[in-house]
């Protein structure tokens, strides 16, 4: 177990990372007329185009009815498209539109993916990921208490 001062320093660093990412998301989302929650839908979908609404809701950790409202608004505003899935008339796959691909939020996500880990040894990333997954699971457990 880490000594308590290291826990505090790590938590403060993690909170700083969250603040900086949030600031960038807020700025990029506002630049293209999106709310943060709708920008988050787009950025998540960017990594899993062709997913169903249920799959995307799961990836976002939100309830499907909440996502349904977001998807309808994003589709209405021209940021995403719902396409029929061959062989299943009830389900639709979600794809980013050309407008979403050219939007500032998409450029921001690409920059995050390429620049965020600059200077971090590739060999360290699996351990970083595992540690963050453990922290996220612990946070979720705290929220259920």
N, C-alpha and C positions, 0 to 999 in steps of 0.2 A: 504494500500500500504506500502511495506517495505521501510524504509529509504534507501537512495542511498548507503551509505557505506555497508549495508548488501547485497544489490544487487551485488556490486562489489566483495565482499568476496565470495558470492555464485557462481558467474560466474567464478571466479578464481579457486574455488574448482572443479567446473564442468569441466573446461578446463584441470585441472590437472588429473582428472579421465580419460578424453578422451586421453590425452597424454600417460598415463600409460597403458591403454588398447591397444592403437595403438602400443606401444613399444612391448608389449607381443605378439600381433597378428603378427607384422612384424617379430619378432624373430622366432616364431613358424612356420609361413608360409615359411620363408627362409629355415628352417631346413628340410622341406619336398619338396622343390623346387617349391613352389607356389608363385604367386603374391598375394598381399593383397586382390585384388578384387576377385580372384578365391577362396582364403581362406574364404572370407566372404560369397561367394555362398555356400561353403560346410558347414560352421558353421550355416548358416540360414537353409539350407536343413536338417541339423541334427535334427532340431526341428520340421520338417514338412515333413518327408519322405513320398513319395507317392503323393506329390503335382505335379500339372502340371507346365510347364514352365511359363504359364501366372500367376498362383498363386504365384510362387516363385518370378517372376519379380515384382509383386505387393508388396510382403512382403519386398523385397529389395529396393523398391522405384526407380527402374530403368526401362528403356524401354525394351520390349521383344526382339527386335533385338540385343541389347547389351548383354542381358542374353544368347541369342542363341549362340553367339560366345564363351562365357565363358563355357557354357554347352558342346559344341562340343569339346573344348580343354580339359576340365576335363574328358570327356568320353574317348577321345583319349589317355589321360595319365593314364587312369585306376582308376580315383577317383570316378566316378559315373556311374550309369547305367540308361538307359531309357528303360522302360518296357511298353508294350501295356496295355491299359486300356480296360478291358472287356466291350464290348458293344459300344465302340467308337474307331473305327480304326484310326481316325485322331489324337487322343490325346495320349500322352505318359506320364506315371508317372515317376518321378525322385527318385532314391534311391542311397544312398551312397554305394560304393563298399566295399569289405573287406579291400582293401588297404586304403580307406579313414577312415574306422573305426579304423584302427590301427595306423594312422598317428599322428604325434606330434600335429598337429593343432586340431585334435579331442580331444586328451588328454588335450590340453590347454583349450578348450571350457568347457570340463567337470570340470576342476579345477576352471575355472572362475565361473561357475554356482554354485559350492559348496562352494568356498572360498570367493568370492567377497562380499557376504553379511554377512560374519562372524562378529558377534558382533552387528548386526543390529537386533533390536527387530522385530520379525515376524509381530506383530500387526502394526508396522510403515510402512511396505512395501506398503500397498494399498495407503497411502497418498504420499509416495515417488514416486510411480508409477504415480499417478494422477498429481503430480507437474511436473514431468519430461515430461509427455505427453503434459501438457499445455505449458511448455517451448519449446518443439519441435514444437508444432503448431505455437507458436509465431515466432520461428525462420523461419519456412516455410513461414509464412506471410511476414516477412521481406524480404525474398529472392524473393518473387513475386512482391514486390514494386519496 
